[in-house]
């Protein structure tokens, strides 16, 4: 899969079938849209392309309004989003920088400069609630009319539902907010996880008996915050059990930087630079600020004991099921 930061150069602007959206989480609704994109692209002999945005448009407008709380929490990093799009079989992705200039484009300018001149779109698919252009003045109806004028076909993806509920990024965020990982998996089509390279930290965990694998979280408002039972992929031929904290670590750091810290049970190898994927299984509690390190250490120990009991229960249940066969 080819990835472009902004519009491709002239040599790379082969005609394409295009899908436009934020694709945060690439949930089952997105997957249905992408399957349709691949199907049509194959029939028409075109490359399948996706246009997505960084930052999320609502994040941009929230920052411009001086109210970051209005920005949506992020389900996936750009890395994880691109990985999901590659897995979906997309040929190329255009990551458009959503800034003041892009936001000011009129619907007509968006069609002419981005879709026609910039991407040579021949077929386009969007969600049925898609809006575009300054002040969201364009919609699916105006896009269909523009397509007739400029020679590209427009299709809108109908709503995809699960258990009677619309599958959306908002629904995934709601499930993650409440620690409902079974529901999140139902909406996403796979267990929820975050990936990243292990970086050096303050190494405080070593001094209190709980060394951690640290992964930087790119966004200030991830969809998760708190303490979780997890398993980590990428370090062995099987997932490794552990307990993780994602948040700003108020007891030991006042920078406000979000970090994912994972303590693996009975594991002592150095992993700096390794790419890992942390799969979330159960929420234990919210992040808290403690008065001192001994109090923090005692809380981490309680979390580890509960997480170990969780994995033992899983192992015992698997053993019992095997014995009954």
MONORCOR-V249693 format. One record per residue. N is the residue number from 1. D_CENTER is the distance of its C-alpha to the mean C-alpha in whole Angstrom. Layout:
n=N d_center=D_CENTER
n=N d_center=D_CENTER
This chain:
n=1 d_center=18
n=2 d_center=19
n=3 d_center=17
n=4 d_center=18
n=5 d_center=18
n=6 d_center=20
n=7 d_center=22
n=8 d_center=24
n=9 d_center=27
n=10 d_center=30
n=11 d_center=31
n=12 d_center=27
n=13 d_center=27
n=14 d_center=28
n=15 d_center=28
n=16 d_center=25
n=17 d_center=23
n=18 d_center=20
n=19 d_center=17
n=20 d_center=16
n=21 d_center=13
n=22 d_center=10
n=23 d_center=8
n=24 d_center=5
n=25 d_center=4
n=26 d_center=7
n=27 d_center=9
n=28 d_center=13
n=29 d_center=14
n=30 d_center=12
n=31 d_center=14
n=32 d_center=17
n=33 d_center=17
n=34 d_center=16
n=35 d_center=19
n=36 d_center=21
n=37 d_center=20
n=38 d_center=21
n=39 d_center=24
n=40 d_center=26
n=41 d_center=25
n=42 d_center=27
n=43 d_center=30
n=44 d_center=30
n=45 d_center=30
n=46 d_center=27
n=47 d_center=24
n=48 d_center=21
n=49 d_center=19
n=50 d_center=15
n=51 d_center=15
n=52 d_center=12
n=53 d_center=13
n=54 d_center=12
n=55 d_center=12
n=56 d_center=11
n=57 d_center=15
n=58 d_center=15
n=59 d_center=14
n=60 d_center=17
n=61 d_center=20
n=62 d_center=19
n=63 d_center=20
n=64 d_center=23
n=65 d_center=24
n=66 d_center=24
n=67 d_center=22
n=68 d_center=19
n=69 d_center=19
n=70 d_center=18
n=71 d_center=15
n=72 d_center=12
n=73 d_center=10
n=74 d_center=6
n=75 d_center=4
n=76 d_center=1
n=77 d_center=5
n=78 d_center=7
n=79 d_center=8
n=80 d_center=6
n=81 d_center=5
n=82 d_center=9
n=83 d_center=10
n=84 d_center=9
n=85 d_center=11
n=86 d_center=13
n=87 d_center=14
n=88 d_center=14
n=89 d_center=17
n=90 d_center=17
n=91 d_center=19
n=92 d_center=18
n=93 d_center=15
n=94 d_center=16
n=95 d_center=14
n=96 d_center=17
n=97 d_center=17
n=98 d_center=17
n=99 d_center=20
n=100 d_center=24
n=101 d_center=25
n=102 d_center=23
n=103 d_center=23
n=104 d_center=26
n=105 d_center=27
n=106 d_center=29
n=107 d_center=28
n=108 d_center=31
n=109 d_center=29
n=110 d_center=26
n=111 d_center=27
n=112 d_center=30
n=113 d_center=28
n=114 d_center=25
n=115 d_center=25
n=116 d_center=29
n=117 d_center=30
n=118 d_center=26
n=119 d_center=25
n=120 d_center=28
n=121 d_center=26
n=122 d_center=28
n=123 d_center=26
n=124 d_center=23
n=125 d_center=21
n=126 d_center=19
n=127 d_center=18
n=128 d_center=21
n=129 d_center=21
n=130 d_center=20
n=131 d_center=22
n=132 d_center=22
n=133 d_center=25
n=134 d_center=26
n=135 d_center=26
n=136 d_center=24
n=137 d_center=27
n=138 d_center=26
n=139 d_center=25
n=140 d_center=25
n=141 d_center=29
n=142 d_center=30
n=143 d_center=28
n=144 d_center=30
n=145 d_center=33
n=146 d_center=31
n=147 d_center=31
n=148 d_center=34
n=149 d_center=36
n=150 d_center=34
n=151 d_center=34
n=152 d_center=30
n=153 d_center=29
n=154 d_center=27
n=155 d_center=25
n=156 d_center=23
n=157 d_center=21
n=158 d_center=22
n=159 d_center=20
n=160 d_center=19
n=161 d_center=20
n=162 d_center=20
n=163 d_center=22
n=164 d_center=24
n=165 d_center=20
n=166 d_center=18
n=167 d_center=15
n=168 d_center=13
n=169 d_center=9
n=170 d_center=12
n=171 d_center=13
n=172 d_center=10
n=173 d_center=10
n=174 d_center=14
n=175 d_center=14
n=176 d_center=12
n=177 d_center=14
n=178 d_center=17
n=179 d_center=16
n=180 d_center=16
n=181 d_center=15
n=182 d_center=17
n=183 d_center=16
n=184 d_center=12
n=185 d_center=13
n=186 d_center=15
n=187 d_center=13
n=188 d_center=10
n=189 d_center=13
n=190 d_center=12
n=191 d_center=12
n=192 d_center=9
n=193 d_center=9
n=194 d_center=8
n=195 d_center=10
n=196 d_center=12
n=197 d_center=16
n=198 d_center=18
n=199 d_center=20
n=200 d_center=23
n=201 d_center=24
n=202 d_center=27
n=203 d_center=28
n=204 d_center=29
n=205 d_center=27
n=206 d_center=30
n=207 d_center=33
n=208 d_center=32
n=209 d_center=32
n=210 d_center=28
n=211 d_center=26
n=212 d_center=23
n=213 d_center=20
n=214 d_center=18
n=215 d_center=15
n=216 d_center=14
n=217 d_center=11
n=218 d_center=11
n=219 d_center=11
n=220 d_center=13
n=221 d_center=12
n=222 d_center=9
n=223 d_center=9
n=224 d_center=11
n=225 d_center=14
n=226 d_center=17
n=227 d_center=19
n=228 d_center=18
n=229 d_center=19
n=230 d_center=17
n=231 d_center=18
n=232 d_center=17
n=233 d_center=17
n=234 d_center=18
n=235 d_center=22
n=236 d_center=24
n=237 d_center=24
n=238 d_center=23
n=239 d_center=21
n=240 d_center=22
n=241 d_center=22
n=242 d_center=22
n=243 d_center=21
n=244 d_center=18
n=245 d_center=18
n=246 d_center=15
n=247 d_center=16
n=248 d_center=19
n=249 d_center=22
n=250 d_center=24
n=251 d_center=27
n=252 d_center=27
n=253 d_center=25
n=254 d_center=26
n=255 d_center=24
n=256 d_center=21
n=257 d_center=18
n=258 d_center=15
n=259 d_center=16
n=260 d_center=15
n=261 d_center=18
n=262 d_center=19
n=263 d_center=22
n=264 d_center=23
n=265 d_center=27
n=266 d_center=29
n=267 d_center=28
n=268 d_center=29
n=269 d_center=28
n=270 d_center=27
n=271 d_center=23
n=272 d_center=23
n=273 d_center=21
n=274 d_center=20
n=275 d_center=16
n=276 d_center=15
n=277 d_center=12
n=278 d_center=13
n=279 d_center=13
n=280 d_center=13
n=281 d_center=17
n=282 d_center=18
n=283 d_center=18
n=284 d_center=22
n=285 d_center=22
n=286 d_center=21
n=287 d_center=21
n=288 d_center=25
n=289 d_center=27
n=290 d_center=30
n=291 d_center=34
n=292 d_center=34
n=293 d_center=33
n=294 d_center=35
n=295 d_center=33
n=296 d_center=30
n=297 d_center=31
n=298 d_center=32
n=299 d_center=29
n=300 d_center=27
n=301 d_center=30
n=302 d_center=30
n=303 d_center=26
n=304 d_center=27
n=305 d_center=30
n=306 d_center=28
n=307 d_center=25
n=308 d_center=28
n=309 d_center=29
n=310 d_center=26
n=311 d_center=26
n=312 d_center=30
n=313 d_center=30
n=314 d_center=27
n=315 d_center=30
n=316 d_center=33
n=317 d_center=32
n=318 d_center=31
n=319 d_center=34
n=320 d_center=36
n=321 d_center=34
n=322 d_center=36
n=323 d_center=39
n=324 d_center=39
n=325 d_center=39
